[in-house]
Amino acid sequence: MSLTAEIAQHYLEIIKLLDGQWLLQGPLTSHSWLRLSATPYYLFFSFFALFRFHPLTLNYLWMITSVLLIPLNYFVVKKVFDKKTAMFSSLLLVVSPLFLGLLKLPSFFNFISPLFYFLLLSIRSKKIWLVFLIISFMSNLHTAAFMLLPFFIGIFLIIKRFNIKQAIFSFIAFLIPQLSFIINDFFSNFSMTKNLLLWIPYKLINFLTGKTLGLNSKPVPDETLKNIFDFIKLNFLPVNFHWSLGVLILFMIFFYFRKRKTLFIEKVLFLWLIFGLVILMIHKNPPLHYFMPLYFIPLILFSRILTLINQSLAKSIILLFLIVNIFFIFQKTKLSEEFIPYEKEEKIARSIIQNARGRKFSLSRQGPFDNYTDQFKQNYEFILWWLGNRPVKNAKLNYLIVENKSSIRVFQGKNLIYQIR
């Protein structure tokens, strides 16, 4: 298991509640001017307390959630569609590289996936206010979920489900999880809202003019289509397979649902997928976690197609996916090798405490991902807090952690005091 920098950031915010602080700023985003609502910090606090704030709390919680995700998929898909679709989609989900990828490095945005299934149930029950409440909670976990807001407003307007009462209740339901964001933005003269309103047309203009900008607005290669088709492929096949297979799978889904008369929920899922892909195409170069609001939709739609073709062929396709994924399932991936295992991080933290002998000290770190200021230092900072000796700023005693692929070294001044190979 690994403790990533993003998780450590959340942990250091959540423990402020132990000091009686009221949190208004939620999870950081890729934009320094935008922070989400702090609602998840309040909701997750009880789980952190249950696990006594262990640094792997989110890992344990996600492990439990991911085990429940399989029966949740089966129950919801069976209720929304039928038993056969539920069985096919659950079998595919068990070995889905997209799902297995979530197990390796859990983060707050992982929890969008169980909310996805509750969103499906709320759409089926036509409880419109509940749809927008769940979307709001999803948006607290990652900004990509905001794409669902205009989509479902448009859907309910088209099918004429909105009336004044429903619109008011839906608006209030969406605002409730966003209260800390609204209050925080109010105290900053609504700077985040203003920047967000400027950022949307900025992205649209970049798309229309063919510009592809990365960090610091520097031009980068446009790999948007590759990322989109890679996401489709990863629902079914390992990372080793070429992204072009995603083109074939998406074409099958698109062709099938364009030609066939479908159920209302099928149409919603299909349009949900297409709308989300268009939004991410406009955004350009979306990383894999930006697809979180769309996770498993291709898998469910494809399973739906399998129930309506020759069943011998359908079972052969399912069996092929199972065999291929099981073959690759135990192979190490680049992602799993990038991060230092938690056990090594804890050993380093304990060695620092032992060397400090109760004295106050400051901490710095050098290694991979140094372009993210302090983020990976925060892993050690939280572990040291959990062990009872959190570093402080500008102390006379300073420790430097140097990470590379072959070892982790700890220096006090120029002296090497601990090393793990």
C-alpha positions as CSV (number, residue, x, y, z in Angstrom):
1,M,0.0,0.0,0.0
2,S,1.1,3.6,-0.6
3,L,0.3,6.9,0.9
4,T,0.2,9.4,-1.9
5,A,0.7,13.2,-1.6
6,E,-2.9,14.0,-2.4
7,I,-4.2,11.8,0.5
8,A,-1.7,13.4,2.9
9,Q,-3.0,16.9,1.9
10,H,-6.5,15.8,2.9
11,Y,-5.3,14.3,6.1
12,L,-3.5,17.4,7.2
13,E,-6.7,19.4,6.6
14,I,-9.0,16.9,8.4
15,I,-7.0,16.9,11.6
16,K,-7.5,20.6,11.9
17,L,-11.0,19.6,13.1
18,L,-9.4,18.1,16.2
19,D,-8.2,21.6,17.1
20,G,-11.7,22.9,16.9
21,Q,-11.2,24.7,13.6
22,W,-14.0,25.2,11.2
23,L,-13.0,24.2,7.7
24,L,-14.3,26.1,4.7
25,Q,-11.7,25.1,2.1
26,G,-12.0,21.7,0.7
27,P,-9.9,19.5,-1.6
28,L,-7.4,21.3,-3.8
29,T,-7.8,21.3,-7.6
30,S,-5.2,21.6,-10.4
31,H,-6.0,25.4,-10.3
32,S,-4.5,27.3,-7.4
33,W,-7.4,29.7,-7.3
34,L,-10.1,26.9,-6.9
35,R,-10.8,24.8,-3.8
36,L,-13.9,22.6,-3.5
37,S,-16.3,22.5,-0.6
38,A,-15.0,21.2,2.7
39,T,-18.1,18.9,3.1
40,P,-16.1,15.7,2.4
41,Y,-13.8,16.5,5.2
42,Y,-16.7,16.6,7.7
43,L,-18.2,13.5,6.3
44,F,-15.0,11.5,6.3
45,F,-13.9,12.7,9.8
46,S,-15.8,10.0,11.6
47,F,-14.1,7.3,9.5
48,F,-10.7,8.7,10.3
49,A,-11.6,8.8,14.0
50,L,-12.7,5.1,13.7
51,F,-9.3,4.1,12.4
52,R,-7.6,6.3,14.9
53,F,-6.3,8.5,12.1
54,H,-4.0,5.8,10.8
55,P,-2.2,7.0,7.7
56,L,-3.7,4.2,5.6
57,T,-7.3,5.1,6.7
58,L,-8.4,6.0,3.2
59,N,-6.9,2.8,1.8
60,Y,-8.8,0.7,4.4
61,L,-12.0,2.6,3.8
62,W,-11.7,2.2,0.0
63,M,-10.9,-1.5,0.4
64,I,-14.2,-2.0,2.2
65,T,-16.1,0.2,-0.3
66,S,-14.5,-1.6,-3.4
67,V,-15.6,-5.0,-2.1
68,L,-19.1,-3.7,-1.7
69,L,-19.0,-2.1,-5.2
70,I,-19.4,-5.5,-7.0
71,P,-22.7,-6.4,-5.3
72,L,-23.8,-2.8,-5.5
73,N,-23.3,-2.9,-9.3
74,Y,-25.2,-6.2,-9.5
75,F,-28.1,-4.9,-7.4
76,V,-28.5,-1.5,-9.2
77,V,-28.0,-2.8,-12.7
78,K,-30.5,-5.6,-12.1
79,K,-33.0,-3.1,-10.7
80,V,-32.4,-0.7,-13.6
81,F,-32.1,-3.2,-16.4
82,D,-32.3,-7.0,-15.8
83,K,-30.5,-9.9,-14.1
84,K,-28.5,-10.9,-17.2
85,T,-27.1,-7.4,-17.7
86,A,-26.3,-7.3,-14.0
87,M,-24.4,-10.6,-14.2
88,F,-22.4,-9.7,-17.3
89,S,-21.5,-6.2,-16.0
90,S,-20.5,-7.6,-12.6
91,L,-18.2,-10.3,-14.1
92,L,-16.6,-7.6,-16.3
93,L,-16.2,-5.2,-13.4
94,V,-14.4,-7.7,-11.2
95,V,-11.5,-7.8,-13.7
96,S,-11.9,-4.4,-15.2
97,P,-8.4,-2.7,-15.3
98,L,-10.2,0.6,-14.6
99,F,-11.7,-0.8,-11.4
100,L,-8.4,-2.5,-10.3
101,G,-6.6,0.7,-10.9
102,L,-8.7,2.4,-8.2
103,L,-7.5,-0.2,-5.7
104,K,-3.8,0.8,-6.1
105,L,-3.9,4.4,-5.2
106,P,-7.2,5.4,-3.5
107,S,-8.1,9.0,-3.3
108,F,-11.2,11.1,-2.4
109,F,-12.4,11.1,-6.0
110,N,-12.6,7.3,-6.0
111,F,-15.8,7.6,-4.0
112,I,-17.5,9.1,-7.0
113,S,-17.9,5.5,-8.3
114,P,-20.3,4.3,-5.6
115,L,-22.2,7.6,-5.8
116,F,-22.6,6.8,-9.6
117,Y,-24.8,3.8,-8.7
118,F,-27.0,5.8,-6.3
119,L,-27.4,8.4,-9.0
120,L,-28.6,5.7,-11.4
121,L,-31.2,4.7,-8.8
122,S,-32.4,8.3,-8.2
123,I,-32.8,8.8,-12.0
124,R,-34.9,5.6,-12.2
125,S,-37.1,6.7,-9.3
126,K,-37.3,10.1,-11.0
127,K,-36.5,11.9,-7.7
128,I,-35.0,15.0,-9.4
129,W,-33.9,16.8,-6.2
130,L,-32.0,13.6,-5.2
131,V,-30.2,13.6,-8.5
132,F,-28.9,17.1,-7.9
133,L,-28.0,16.3,-4.3
134,I,-25.8,13.4,-5.4
135,I,-24.3,15.4,-8.2
136,S,-23.3,18.1,-5.7
137,F,-21.6,15.5,-3.4
138,M,-19.8,14.1,-6.4
139,S,-18.6,17.6,-7.3
140,N,-17.2,18.0,-3.8
141,L,-14.9,15.1,-4.6
142,H,-13.6,16.2,-8.0
143,T,-14.3,19.2,-10.3
144,A,-15.0,16.8,-13.3
145,A,-18.3,15.9,-11.8
146,F,-19.6,19.4,-12.4
147,M,-20.1,18.3,-16.0
148,L,-23.2,16.4,-14.8
149,L,-24.9,19.6,-13.7
150,P,-25.7,21.1,-17.2
151,F,-26.3,17.6,-18.6
152,F,-29.1,16.7,-16.2
153,I,-30.6,20.2,-16.2
154,G,-30.8,19.7,-20.0
155,I,-32.2,16.2,-19.8
156,F,-35.0,17.2,-17.3
157,L,-35.8,20.3,-19.4
158,I,-36.1,18.2,-22.6
159,I,-38.4,15.6,-21.0
160,K,-40.3,18.4,-19.3
161,R,-39.9,17.0,-15.7
162,F,-39.2,20.3,-14.1
163,N,-41.8,22.5,-12.5
164,I,-41.3,25.4,-10.2
165,K,-41.5,23.3,-7.0
166,Q,-39.0,20.7,-8.4
167,A,-36.6,23.4,-9.6
168,I,-36.5,25.1,-6.2
169,F,-36.0,21.8,-4.3
170,S,-33.3,20.7,-6.8
171,F,-31.5,24.0,-6.4
172,I,-31.6,23.8,-2.6
173,A,-30.5,20.2,-2.7
174,F,-27.5,21.1,-4.9
175,L,-26.5,24.1,-2.7
176,I,-26.5,22.2,0.7
177,P,-23.2,20.3,0.1
178,Q,-21.7,23.5,-1.4
179,L,-22.3,25.7,1.6
180,S,-18.7,25.8,2.8
181,F,-17.6,26.6,-0.8
182,I,-20.2,29.5,-0.9
183,I,-19.1,30.9,2.5
184,N,-15.4,30.6,1.6
185,D,-16.0,32.3,-1.8
186,F,-18.1,35.0,-0.1
187,F,-15.2,36.0,2.2
188,S,-12.9,36.1,-0.9
189,N,-15.2,38.4,-2.8
190,F,-16.4,35.5,-4.9
191,S,-13.0,35.3,-6.6
192,M,-13.3,31.5,-7.3
193,T,-16.7,32.0,-9.0
194,K,-15.4,34.8,-11.1
195,N,-12.3,32.9,-12.2
196,L,-14.5,29.8,-13.0
197,L,-16.8,31.9,-15.2
198,L,-13.7,33.2,-17.0
199,W,-12.1,29.8,-17.2
200,I,-15.0,28.1,-19.1
201,P,-14.9,30.4,-22.1
202,Y,-11.1,30.4,-22.0
203,K,-11.1,26.6,-22.4
204,L,-13.8,26.9,-25.2
205,I,-11.7,29.5,-27.1
206,N,-8.6,27.3,-26.8
207,F,-10.5,24.4,-28.2
208,L,-11.9,26.4,-31.1
209,T,-8.5,27.9,-31.9
210,G,-6.8,24.5,-31.8
211,K,-4.6,25.4,-28.8
212,T,-3.5,22.7,-26.3
213,L,-2.1,24.2,-23.2
214,G,-0.7,22.4,-20.2
215,L,0.6,23.6,-16.8
216,N,1.6,27.3,-16.8
217,S,-0.3,27.8,-20.1
218,K,2.6,26.3,-22.1
219,P,1.8,24.5,-25.4
220,V,1.8,20.7,-25.2
221,P,1.1,17.9,-27.6
222,D,-2.6,17.1,-28.1
223,E,-3.3,13.6,-26.9
224,T,-7.0,14.1,-26.2
225,L,-8.4,11.4,-28.5
226,K,-5.8,8.9,-27.3
227,N,-6.8,9.6,-23.7
228,I,-10.5,9.2,-24.5
229,F,-10.1,5.9,-26.3
230,D,-7.6,4.6,-23.7
231,F,-10.3,5.2,-21.1
232,I,-12.9,3.2,-23.1
233,K,-10.4,0.4,-23.5
234,L,-9.4,0.3,-19.8
235,N,-13.0,-0.6,-18.9
236,F,-12.3,-3.9,-20.5
237,L,-8.7,-4.6,-21.3
238,P,-5.3,-4.0,-19.6
239,V,-3.0,-1.1,-20.2
240,N,-0.7,-3.3,-22.3
241,F,-3.3,-3.3,-25.1
242,H,-3.3,-0.5,-27.7
243,W,-5.7,2.5,-27.1
244,S,-7.1,2.0,-30.6
245,L,-9.2,-0.9,-29.3
246,G,-11.2,1.8,-27.5
247,V,-12.2,3.1,-30.9
248,L,-13.8,-0.2,-31.8
249,I,-15.6,-0.6,-28.5
250,L,-16.9,3.0,-28.6
251,F,-18.0,2.5,-32.2
252,M,-20.0,-0.6,-31.3
253,I,-21.8,1.2,-28.4
254,F,-22.5,4.3,-30.6
255,F,-23.7,2.3,-33.6
256,Y,-25.9,0.0,-31.4
257,F,-27.6,2.8,-29.4
258,R,-28.1,5.0,-32.4
259,K,-29.9,2.3,-34.4
260,R,-32.0,0.6,-31.8
261,K,-35.1,1.8,-29.8
262,T,-33.8,2.0,-26.3
263,L,-35.2,2.4,-22.8
264,F,-35.2,5.8,-21.1
265,I,-32.3,4.9,-18.8
266,E,-30.3,3.5,-21.7
267,K,-30.7,6.8,-23.6
268,V,-29.6,8.7,-20.5
269,L,-26.5,6.6,-20.0
270,F,-25.6,6.8,-23.7
271,L,-26.0,10.6,-23.8
272,W,-24.3,10.9,-20.5
273,L,-21.2,9.1,-21.9
274,I,-21.2,11.1,-25.2
275,F,-21.7,14.5,-23.4
276,G,-18.9,13.7,-20.9
277,L,-16.5,12.8,-23.7
278,V,-17.3,16.0,-25.6
279,I,-16.7,18.1,-22.5
280,L,-13.4,16.4,-21.9
281,M,-12.5,16.8,-25.6
282,I,-13.1,20.6,-25.2
283,H,-11.0,20.5,-22.0
284,K,-8.2,18.7,-23.9
285,N,-5.6,16.1,-22.6
286,P,-7.8,14.9,-19.7
287,P,-5.9,12.6,-17.3
288,L,-7.6,9.3,-16.4
289,H,-9.2,10.5,-13.2
290,Y,-11.1,13.2,-15.0
291,F,-13.2,10.5,-16.4
292,M,-14.5,9.5,-13.0
293,P,-18.1,10.7,-13.6
294,L,-18.1,8.4,-16.6
295,Y,-16.4,5.3,-15.1
296,F,-18.1,2.0,-15.9
297,I,-20.8,3.5,-18.2
298,P,-19.1,1.8,-21.3
299,L,-19.0,-1.4,-19.3
300,I,-22.7,-1.3,-18.5
301,L,-23.8,-0.3,-22.0
302,F,-21.6,-3.0,-23.5
303,S,-23.1,-5.6,-21.1
304,R,-26.5,-4.4,-22.2
305,I,-25.6,-5.2,-25.8
306,L,-24.3,-8.6,-24.9
307,T,-27.7,-9.6,-23.4
308,L,-29.4,-8.9,-26.8
309,I,-27.1,-10.8,-29.1
310,N,-26.5,-14.6,-29.5
311,Q,-25.9,-15.8,-25.9
312,S,-23.2,-18.3,-26.9
313,L,-21.2,-15.5,-28.5
314,A,-21.9,-13.2,-25.6
315,K,-20.6,-15.7,-23.0
316,S,-17.5,-16.3,-25.2
317,I,-16.7,-12.6,-25.3
318,I,-17.1,-12.4,-21.5
319,L,-14.8,-15.5,-21.0
320,L,-12.2,-13.9,-23.3
321,F,-12.2,-10.7,-21.3
322,L,-11.9,-12.7,-18.1
323,I,-9.0,-14.8,-19.3
324,V,-7.1,-11.8,-20.7
325,N,-7.4,-9.7,-17.6
326,I,-6.7,-12.5,-15.2
327,F,-3.5,-13.2,-17.2
328,F,-2.3,-9.6,-16.7
329,I,-3.8,-9.0,-13.3
330,F,-0.7,-9.8,-11.2
331,Q,1.7,-7.9,-13.4
332,K,3.4,-4.9,-11.9
333,T,2.5,-1.6,-13.6
334,K,4.4,1.6,-13.9
335,L,1.9,3.3,-11.6
336,S,2.5,0.9,-8.7
337,E,6.3,1.4,-8.9
338,E,6.3,5.2,-8.9
339,F,5.3,5.6,-5.3
340,I,7.3,4.7,-2.1
341,P,5.5,1.9,-0.1
342,Y,4.0,3.2,3.1
343,E,6.1,0.8,5.2
344,K,9.3,2.5,4.1
345,E,7.8,5.9,4.7
346,E,6.9,4.9,8.3
347,K,10.4,3.5,8.9
348,I,11.9,6.8,7.8
349,A,9.6,8.8,10.0
350,R,10.5,6.6,13.0
351,S,14.2,7.0,12.3
352,I,13.8,10.8,12.3
353,I,11.9,10.7,15.7
354,Q,14.6,8.5,17.2
355,N,17.4,10.7,16.0
356,A,15.6,14.0,17.1
357,R,15.2,12.7,20.7
358,G,12.3,15.0,21.4
359,R,13.8,18.1,19.9
360,K,11.7,20.3,17.5
361,F,12.8,19.9,13.9
362,S,11.8,21.0,10.4
363,L,11.6,18.7,7.3
364,S,12.3,18.9,3.6
365,R,12.3,16.4,0.8
366,Q,13.9,15.8,-2.6
367,G,12.8,13.3,-5.2
368,P,10.3,12.5,-7.9
369,F,7.3,14.8,-8.4
370,D,9.2,17.8,-7.0
371,N,7.2,20.1,-9.3
372,Y,4.4,19.8,-6.8
373,T,5.5,22.0,-3.9
374,D,5.6,20.2,-0.5
375,Q,3.1,17.6,-1.6
376,F,5.2,14.6,-1.1
377,K,6.8,16.0,2.0
378,Q,3.3,16.0,3.5
379,N,3.3,12.2,3.5
380,Y,6.0,12.2,6.1
381,E,4.6,15.2,7.9
382,F,1.3,13.4,8.6
383,I,3.0,10.2,9.6
384,L,5.2,12.1,12.0
385,W,2.1,13.8,13.4
386,W,0.5,10.4,13.8
387,L,3.6,9.1,15.6
388,G,3.4,12.1,18.0
389,N,6.2,14.4,16.7
390,R,5.1,16.7,13.8
391,P,7.8,18.8,12.2
392,V,7.6,22.6,12.5
393,K,8.9,25.4,10.3
394,N,12.3,27.1,10.7
395,A,13.6,24.8,13.4
396,K,17.4,24.8,14.0
397,L,17.3,21.0,13.5
398,N,16.5,20.1,9.9
399,Y,16.1,16.7,8.2
400,L,16.3,16.2,4.5
401,I,14.7,13.1,2.9
402,V,16.1,12.2,-0.5
403,E,14.1,9.6,-2.5
404,N,15.1,7.8,-5.7
405,K,14.3,4.4,-7.2
406,S,17.1,2.5,-5.5
407,S,16.9,4.0,-2.0
408,I,15.5,6.5,0.5
409,R,18.1,8.4,2.5
410,V,17.7,10.8,5.5
411,F,20.3,13.5,6.2
412,Q,20.7,15.7,9.3
413,G,22.8,18.5,8.0
414,K,25.5,16.8,5.9
415,N,25.3,13.5,7.9
416,L,23.5,10.5,6.5
417,I,21.5,9.1,9.5
418,Y,19.3,6.5,7.8
419,Q,19.0,4.7,4.5
420,I,16.6,2.1,3.0
421,R,17.5,0.3,-0.2
